[in-house]
Amino acid sequence: MKKSKVTTIDPNWKIGSNSEGLFWKEEQKITDEFLNSTHEKRVNSAQNKANNWHQIADIPISVIDQWKREGFDIFDPNVKASEIVKRLKNSGQHYFLTTEKRI
């Protein structure tokens, strides 16, 4: 099995001001390298046994933060992996999935 390269994407925070006052803006660049990495993991997932732990997605922190603002916290122990997968697929963000297996 090929060892995966760890790819992280750090968000950038910008603070500015306008006529309404101070504001902050979060930006996060989703690189081709990151998307290629998730695609490779997804393709290879069919050949790997899940055992007790199985990665289902690489979700950028900016997406997690947006979901939390919308009331969906993936770190809540009551949130099921299948709910995360469904949300990614329904929002057109399926490219963050790292498995083709049914969850």
KATA-V697968 format. One record per pair of residues at least 12 apart in sequence whose ideal C-beta (glycine too) atoms are under 8 Angstrom apart, sorted by the first residue. I is the first residue (numbers start at 0). J is the second residue. Records with the same first field share a line. If there is no record, write none. Layout:
BEGIN
I=J  J
END
This chain:
BEGIN
0=43  46  47
1=43
3=36  39  40
4=36
6=30  32  33  36  57
8=27  28  29  30  33  59  60
9=27
10=25  26  27  59  60  61
11=25  26  27  28
12=24  25  26
13=25  26
25=61  64
26=61
27=59  60  61
29=59
33=57  59
34=94
36=57
37=56  57  94  95  96  97
38=94
40=54  57  97  98
41=96  97  98  99
42=99
44=97  98  99  100
45=99  100
49=100
53=98  100
54=97  98
55=80  83  84  96  97  98  102
56=83  84  87  95  96  97  98
57=95  97
58=73  83  87  92  95
59=95
62=92  95
66=86
71=86
80=102
81=102
84=96  102
END
